[in-house]
Amino acid sequence: MPESQRSRGSSVAFTPGRIGALTLRNRVIKTATYEGMSPGGIPSEALIDHHRRLAAGGVGMTTVAYCAVSPDGRTFSEQMVMRKEIVPHLRRLTDAVHAEGAAASLQLGHCGTFTRNEQLSIPRPLGPSFRINSYGIASGMFFAAAMTEADIAATVEEFGAAAAMAVEAGFDAVEIHLGHGYLLSQFLCPAVNRRRDRYGGSLENRLRLPVAVLGRVRAAVGSGTALLAKTNLRDGFAGGLGLEEAVAVARRLEGEGVDAIVLSGGFTSRTPLYLLRGGRPLREMIEVEPSRLQRLALRVFGPFLVKAYPFEEMFFLEDAKTVREAVRLPLVLLGGIVSLENIETAMDQGFEFVAMGRALIADPGLIRDMQRGAVERTRCDSCNKCIAEMDRGGVRCVLDATSPSGSSG
C-alpha cells in the first residue's frame, strides 16, 4: 500500500472511540435527521436498507431519526412513533447494522407545538406556552396551548417507555432531541417559553423538563446503553437560546450523567436552514408540499421566512470550541464536515467524534473510501435539494438520479 494510503488509513478518525459503555469502531457518526422512509409511521424495508448501507459504508454508528415518543409527538402523521408493534421492525434494522460492524442509535423526540399532524388526539398542540402555531396554520391548527404539570409528567414517562423499547429493539444508544425547536428545545428557548411556574423563567427552570426526561431515560435504559443529547449552540434568532446559555446547558447535562452531547443549532420553525447552510431549495420544497395552502404560503412568504445561510466548512466549530473548553464529556461536532481534513481538525480541536449527514447522502460509503485512501472529501455541493426528497419517497442525493441514499443532515 502506498504511504499516502497508509497515513489515511491510520488517521485518528479511524480509531475506536467510547461513548459511555459503548465502543465505536471509529469516530464518525451518521447524524439523525428525518429519512422519510416510515410510511404510516412504520419502519420500511427502505429504512432498514438505508442504515445497513451506511453501516457497510464504514460509519462507526448510524442514527435512526426522529422517532416520536407518542402519537401526539409527531410533526406530521408519517413520522415514526415508538410502540410495541414496530419493535420487531426496528430489531431487523439493528441486526442489519450490527452485521455490518456498526452501532445503531435511535433519536427520540417530541414535536411540542411544531406540528401539523392532523391526527392529534388533543384539541390543539401542547408546548411550554400558548402561542400561534405558524407551522400548522395551513392544516387548521392555528394555536398551541400550554402544557399542564400533568401533561409534563406524562411526557417524561413517554420518553422513558420509548427508550425502554429502543433497548428491546437492539439499539446501542439513544439520542434525546433537545434542539432544533422541538418540545425540549421549546422549553429551553426564552423567546418561546413564557411560563411563570417552575418550568419557566430562569435557565434552571427551563432545564427542568429536559433534565427530568434524561433522568427517566437513563433509568429506563441503564448504564449499558449510551445516552446522547442533541443540543443547540444557538437557536439562531433574537431572543432565542444563545451560546452563553448553551454552555450552561452542556455543563448541566454533564452533571446529569449524559454520555455525549451532539452540538447543533437552529430552530426549525424560525431558522430552518441555520442547521444546514448552503442552497435554499424553495422550488423543490413547493413541488413536494401536499397542502395547496402551504404551497401558496411558500411561494409568497418563503423568500422572506426561509433565510439562506452561506455554506462554510465546519460552520459550528468556533461556537462548539467554547463548549469544549467548558466540559470534559465526549462531544460530537457536526455542521459542514465534508472531508477527512475536517474530521482530523475536529479531533485536533478536542472533539471525540464528528457527525455527518449530507455527505453520507451523497455517498453512504464515504468513510470506507476515505479509510482506503480512495477519496478525501464528499461530492456533496450543499445544494440542500435532499430536503425535498424526504417527501418524495425517501431522501436521496439529487446528484445521483437513480439511487436513493438515505438520510439528510
N, C-alpha and C positions, 0 to 999 in steps of 0.2 A: 504494500500500500504506500502511495506517495506520502511524503512528510506532511504536506498540506492537509491530506485527508486524515492522517493520524492525529494532527493537532485539533482538527474539528471534532473528531470522534471522542477525544479525551477532554473536551471542554467541560467546565463545571456544570454547564447546562444539562449535561447528560449523566450527572452523578445522582445517586439516591438522595432523597430528602424526606424528613419526617414532619408529619402534622399530627400531634398527639401520639397515639399508639400506632398510627398508620405510616408505613414507609412507602413512598412513591419511587418508581424506578428512575425518574428524572424530575427536573424542576419545572416542567411545562404542564399547565392545567388548561383544559378546554373550558372557557368561561361559560357561564349559564346565561342563555337568552332564549327566548321563545322560538321553538323549531317549526311550529305549525304542522305537526305530524301526529296529532292526537284527536282525530275526528270523534265527535261525541264525548270528548274527554277521556278516551281510552287510548293507551299507547298502541301505536300501529306497528306493523312489520317494518315500515319505512323508518320509524323512530329507532327501532331496535338495530336495524342495519346501519343507520347513520352513526350511532355510537359505537357499534362494532368496528366500522371502518376508521373512526377516529382512534380507537384503541390499537387497531392494526397499524395505523399510521404513525404510532410512536409516542403519543402523549402519555404523561405519567398518570393523569386522571382526567376523565371526561365527566362533565356535569350536566345532568338532565334538567331541563329548565322549566321554569315556572309551573310547579305543582301546587295548586291551591290546597289549603288545609281544610276548606269547607266549600260546599257549593256556592255560597254567597261570597266567597273569597276570590271568585273568578272575575277577570276583567271582561271576558266575553265567554259565551257558552262552550266554545270549542277548546277551551283550556283544560288541561288535565286537572282532575280533583282527586285527592287521595281518598280511597275507600277500599274495603276488603276485596271487592270484585276485580280490581286492577293489579293486586299484588302478584298474581301469577304472571301477568304480562311483564311487569317490572322485573320479576325474578328471571325471566328469559333474557331480558336486556342485560342485567348484571352478570348473568352466566356468560353471555356472549362477550362482554367486555373483559371479564376475568380470563376467559380462554385466550384472549389476545395479549395478556400480560399487563393490563392496565387496571387501575382502580376506578370505581364509579361513585359519584356523589349525586345527591338529589337536592335541588333547590326547593325549599318550602317557603311559600309566601301567602299573603292575603292582600287583595287589592284595596281594601278600605273604600274610600269614596271614588277611586279612579276606576269606574266601571260603566259599561253599557250593556251589561248582562241582563237580558230581558226575562231570564228565568229566576230572578231573585225571589226568595220566599218571604221577604220582608217588604214593607211598603216603599222604602227608599234605602239607598246605600248608607252604611254607617261608617263613621270615622271619628276623629277626635272632636270635631266641632261642626255645627251647622254651617253649610256653605252651598253656593251654587255649584252644580256638577256640570262643568262645561263640557266634559268628555261625553256625558250621557244625554245631553240635551236633545240630540237628533234621535235618540231612542225613547224620548218621553220621560227621562229621569232628570228632572230639572234641578232637584235639590238633594243634598245629602244631610243626614241627621247625625247628632252627637251620640256616641255610644254611652250607655249607662255602665255603672260598675259591674252589673251582672253580665252585660254584653262583653266587657273586657275580660272578666273571669272565664267566660265560656270560650272566648277566642284563645286564651292561654292554653286551655285544655285541648282545644282542637289542634294546636301546634304540637302538643305532646303526643296525642294519639296518632297524628300523621307521621311524626318522627319514628314512633314505635313500629308502624307499618313499613316505613322505609328500611329499617333494620331487618324486618321479616322478609322483605323483598331482596335482601342481599347487598344493600348499599354499604360501602365502606365509610362514607362520610355523609353528613347533611349540611347544607348551607342555608342559613336563615337570612332571608332578604330584609335588610334594614335600610335599603337605599332606593333610589330611583322614583321616589314619590308614591310608593305603595304604603300600606297601612302603617307599618312600624316607622317608616320614614316620615309619614304624615305626623305621627306623634312627636318625632324629633324636631320637625320643622317649626320654628317660632312663628312664621307667617301663616301657617295653616292650623296649628294647634293653639286655639284661643281659650282653652279650658281654664277655669278658675278653681279647680279642685286639685287633688294631689297628683293628677296626671298632666297638669299644665303649668305654664309659668316658667319656673327655673329649669335649667337643663337636668338637674337631679330628678325633678318631677316628670319631665318629658321622657326621661330614660326609663321610667318605672315599668311601663308595659314591655318595651324591648328586653329589659333585664329579666322580667318575670317569664317571658317567653323562652329566653335562653336557658334559664334555670329549669323550667319544666321540660324542655327538650333534653337537656343533659340528664335529667333524672330518667327520662324515657329510654335514652339510647345507651346510657352507661359510659364508662371510660374507654371501652374498646372501640367505639365509633368516633371518628374525628368530627368535631363540631367547628364549622366555619361560620363567620358572619360577613355578609357583604354590606359595606357601609359607604356613605358619601363623604368625599373630601370637601365638596361644596355642592349645594343644590343648584347653583348657577343663576340665581336671580336675587334681587334686592329683598332683604328680609328673610331669606332662606337660611338654612344651616351653612355656616362658614367654616373656614379652616381651623380657627381657634377652638370652636366647639367640637369640630371633628376630632381634634387631638384629644380633647377631654373624653369624648365617646370612646375612642380607642383605649385610653387608659382604663376606663371603667370596664370595658369588655375584657381586657387582660386580667383585671382583678377578679372578674366573674368566672375565669377559667376557660374562656374560649380558646380553641387550639390554634386558630389562624384567622386573620382578617383579610378580606379581599377589598382593596381600596378602589372605589369607583367614584361616580359623580353624576349629577343631573337629576332632574325632576320631570318625569315623562309628560305630565300634563302641562308643563310650562316651558321646559327647556329640553325637548325630546332628543335633539341631536348633540347636546352637550357631551353625552357619553361617547358618541361615535366620531364626530369631526369628519370633514370631507364633503362629499356631494349631498345635495338636497333633492331627492328624487320625487318631487311633488307629482309629476305627471304619472309616474308608475304607481304612487300611492293612491291617486284618484282612480286609476284604472281598476284596481282590485277592491276598492271600497264598495261593499254591498248596499249601503244606505244611500239613496238618492239625495237626501238632505245633507248627509255628511259629505258626499261628493261636492255638492254645491258650496258647502262651507269651506272645504279645502281649496276650491278654485278661487273663492273670493278672499278668504282670510288667510289661507295657507302661507302666502309670501310674507305676511306680517307676523303670524303666530309661530311658524316653524322656522326659527332662526338658523342660518347656516353658520358653522364654525370652521375655520380653515384647518386642514389636517396638518399636524406636525407629529413626527415620530416621538413616541414616549411622552405624550402630552400631559399625563398626570404626574410625571416624575418629580418635578420640583415640589409640588404640594405633598406628594407622598413621602418625600425625604423628611419633611417636618414631622410627620407621624413616626417615621423610622427612628428619629432622634429621641422620641418620647416613650417608646415601648420596646420590650425585648422579645415578645412572642413573634412567631413567623408571620410575615406579611407577604401578600400576593399582589404584585404590581400588574395592572392592566392598562390599556389605553395606548394604541399606536405601537404595539410590539410587532414589528414586521420583519425582523432579521435576527440572525444568530448574534450579530454585534449588539443589537438591542438587548437580547437576553443576557449576554455577558456583562453589559453595562449595568443592568439591574442587579446582577449578582455582585458586581464590584461595589455598588452603592449600598449593599447590605440587605437586599431583598432576597428572601429564601426561594421564592417561586415567582413565575410570571403566569398570567392568564392571557390566552389568545382567543379571538373569535373570528373576525372576518378573514384573517389569514388562513384559518383552517376550513372556512367555507370554500375558499379558492382552491385549497389543496389539503384534503384530510391527511395526506401522507407527508406533510411538510417536515415534521420533526424527524421522522425516519430518514428522509432525504437529506436533511441538514446533518444528521449524525454520520451518514455515509459520505458526506462531502460532495453530494451531487448538486446542492443549491445552498445559497447563503441567505436568501430573503424570499418573501412571498411575491406572487404575481398580483396580489390584490392591489387595486388602484384607488380604494376608498371611495368608490362611486356611491356606495350605500344603496344601490338598487336591490340588494339582497333583502332589504327591509320589506319591500313589496312582495317578494317571492314567498314570504311566510304565509301569505293569504292566497297563494296560487298552488297549493298542494304540498308545500314544504320548501323551506328556504334553500336557495342554491346560489352559486356564483353565476352571474349573467355572462361572464367571460367564457363559460362553458355551456353552450346551448343544449347539450344532450344529457348532462349528468347532474342530477340533484346531489348536493353535497352537505346538507346538514343544517347547522345552527349558526345564528348570527352573533356578532359581537359588537 
